Amino acid sequence: DNVWICKVTHGAKGNGVEVFDDGYEVCEYVDSAYCGTGFAVVVQKYIENPLLIHGFKFDIRVWVLIDMTHGVFIFRDGVMRLSSTPYNPSDLTDTFSHLTNHCIQQRSPYYENLCEGNEMFFRDFASFLHRTRP
């Protein structure tokens, strides 16, 4: 497959995120929408066969602090942000299936059906893995 995700670096709250199933289409989109604007765009290969939680896509959020001496401190209890609708690789227009951004998910009629805030903390994810991946 040839699926790509395009993210505008000046976007926020899920704005400027697009999913494409054709590399040439991504290039045309970036050229037509952002050429000459001075805005940067990140294009990355979309994970087409992702690990799912109960059939739903997720991303991982981990908080890190880097101090003045370059010491790195990682908060141990990260969170998985889940989509509101089951993963559907045949419908790239279903943003509730493919993008896990809270601002997008909160507009879904299925928001919080799976879990509160569409979030699963690491300890809950560890339990899920032990139950489903022996």
N, C-alpha and C positions, 0 to 999 in steps of 0.2 A: 504494500500500500504506500501511498504517497501523501500523507496528511501532515499539515504544518499549522503551527499556531503563531500568530503575529501579535505583538504587544507594543503599543506606543509607549515610550519611556515617560512622556509627560502626562499619561493618563492616570486616573485613579478611580477607585470604586467600580472596576470592571469596564470602564469606558475605554474604547480603542483596542479591544481584544477581539480578534477574528480568528476563525478556524477555516482552513482551506484544504481541499483534497487534490490540489494541483499546484505544483511548484511554480509553474509559469504564471498561474493566477495570482499567487502571492506577490511575485515580482511586479506584475501589472498593477496590483492594488497599491503596493508601496510607492511605485513610481507616480501613479496618478494622484494618490492622496497626500503624499508627504515630500515628493521631490521639490526641492527649493524652499521648503518651509523652515529648515533648520532643526526640525525635530528628529530625534533618533528613534529607530524602530528595531525591536528585537524579534528575529524570526528564528524559531527553533523547531526541530523535528518533534512531532506530536507522538506521544507514547500510545500506540494503537492497540496494544494488548496489556493494559495496566492491571496491577493487582487491585482487586475490588474488595470493598467491605460490604457484605450482604448484597452484592450486585451494583454498588454505587461507587463512583470515582471519588477520590479524595486527594488533598495535598497535605503536606506536612509543614507545620509552623513550629520553629524552634527559636527561642529568644537567646541571643548571645550578646555579651557585653565585652568590649575590648577597651581596656583602660589605657592611660597615657604611656605606660611602660610596655604596651602591647601584650599585656596579660589577657588571656581569653577565659571567660567564665560563661559556662553554658547552663541555662536553667533546665533542670532535669525533666520537668513535666511539660513536654510539648503537647501539641494538639493536632489532630487530623480534622480538616474541614471537609465535610462531605457534600456531595451534590444532592439535589432534592428528588431527582428522578433517576431511575436505573440507567446504567451506562448503555447507550445505544449507538454503536459505531456506524450504523447505516444512516443516521440522521444527524449530520454535523451542525444543523441549524438549531438543535435543541440545546440552548445555552444552559438550561437547568440540569442537563445530563453531563455536559462537557466542561463547564467552568465552575469552580468551587468558591469563587469570590462571594463574600457575605452579602455585598450590596446587590449582586445578581440573584443569589439564592433567596433572599428575603422577599423577592417579588413572586416567587413560586407559590402556587396554591398548596403545594406539598411540603413547604418549608416546615421543619421540625417534626415531620411525621416519623422519621427514623430515630431521631434523638434530639434532645434540647439544643437549640442553637445550631443544629447540623454539625455538632462538634463531638469528637471522641478523643479523650485524653489518652496519653501513652499507656497508662495502666489498663484502661478499657481495651485498647488495641492489643496489648499483650495477651489479655484473656481471649480476645477474638482469635488471635493467631494460634494459641494453644488448642482451642476448640476446633478450628477448621483446617489447620496445617500440621498434622502429626509429625 
